[in-house]
């Protein structure tokens, strides 16, 4: 005979297990749905050709323009964001003292920036483009995505650098190196896998986002060829394909979604692998 | 001063400058959006702009009321679904789950957080919308046709679909923050409670949750702000083409971010149109920033009191 307390225990444990199952199940459901609908329309020409088909564009050919565009744009934006965030986090963790109020403020503002929706980044960037008369282009899209991922990248790197034991820095200072040398030659090496993981996370976020590139990068059916011309991106390609009234094109949209999902899963797996490597070498 | 020390100082100055410029971005964004939306703010009372449901740009009526209502419906539904789900999941993973489950769950939550919003939208169109249209909606119309459920919209593209998709999108964030907060609760407190004969759930309910209460509030606030600004996925499943004031969870909803995404970039010829849309962007900016500031302040205070 179970008492009331045991009954409550069993009830809530069951509830929690159910909740966990629902969350895990959601991922499975998403992946299965995307594969189920995407696989039939996926073909080699899909990922190796640009859109063709006259008035009902996208009914033939593929989405190579969007795949290449997204990868290039993501690569450039991530590189740019890296140039901004790497010095920033080194400043926070090496130059500033551990209990510095300024560092606290910077971390706080980065967290707040992280929370600002990407559509706001897009709208803000577009107002600047209107003022400076810059058309929707690869350049504008890259800059917007770079700003969007800086907080993500910087905060992830910051967490990694915080885990670096202080003794390591102390040892380097004792040998007479400056803070810059310590940062570049000791801390950077120790944190390298973690930094790469942060870069990959930001890269994944960058190529997956649609709202920020909607106004800034534009869209085109040709391969990316100039930084001052519009560029196609994968999320927008999916969005537009689903928006058409033609079932064939919509089916291709599912296939594009599958391509994007596979891409993001690969990036996520790479990031996890690197994080694992990083924690293996942390000196405890 | 020798060369190495000079390099060190130079690097320090450059880094500080870079730091400042990245941070000023937050202020620049707020100020820029407010400045560009100023013209429409001068045309009428703020109350009219926010609560009027008249959106007829060609006639110069820019009431954001319907869009605000749409945002509230969709985020409200998402939070009602996501909050209990995420908190129970976080407690289970942190307090009950065997090690294998926990190591399996981490990547799952990470991947859920990393999936592109567009893919969530596609999933919503393929799975959630048909389910709402064919099963949920008819059931409620047949058996429970009263206030929040009564609707004439039989397409499935509804506030409910948007809310369900959003709920899945924001739960990884709420789960991660809640887990982090529960982890900081000292083990001794649990041991003391268990030693007094409390069951595990009683320990969680009376000690762990009490200690973690503020942190969980912060997690919910952060999740709420994420849901508030989500654009593409909601745009794809909430039926934004229909422009109505939603009175039911099954009505089409047209949230603020979707309004920006749909109209921005095409309205250059109508006066004040861009200012009105940027006012929507400024509202999004202001609300998410405020929520984030509250959420992170709570978390920072918690982290400091731990030391």
Interface residues (C-beta under 8 A of the other chain):
Chain A: X5 X6 X8 X9 X12 X13 X15 X16 X17 X18 X19 X20 X22 X23 X24 X26 X27 X29 X30 X33 X34 X37 X84 X85 X87 X88 X90 X91 X92 X95 X104 X105 X106 X108 X109 X110 X111 X112 X113 X114 X115 X116 X117 X118 X119 X120 X121 X123 X124 X126 X127 X128 X130 X147 X150 X154 X178 X179 X180 X181 X201 X204 X205 X207 X208 X209 X210 X211 X214 X215 X235 X238 X239 X242 X253 X254 X257 X260 X261 X264 X265 X267 X268 X272
Chain B: X4 X5 X7 X8 X11 X12 X14 X15 X16 X18 X19 X22 X23 X25 X26 X29 X32 X33 X36 X84 X85 X86 X88 X89 X91 X92 X93 X96 X97 X101 X105 X107 X108 X109 X110 X111 X112 X114 X115 X116 X117 X118 X119 X120 X121 X122 X123 X125 X126 X127 X168 X171 X175 X199 X200 X201 X202 X204 X222 X225 X226 X228 X229 X230 X231 X232 X236 X257 X260 X261 X264 X265 X274 X277 X278 X281 X284 X285 X288 X289 X291 X292 X293 X295 X296 X297 X300
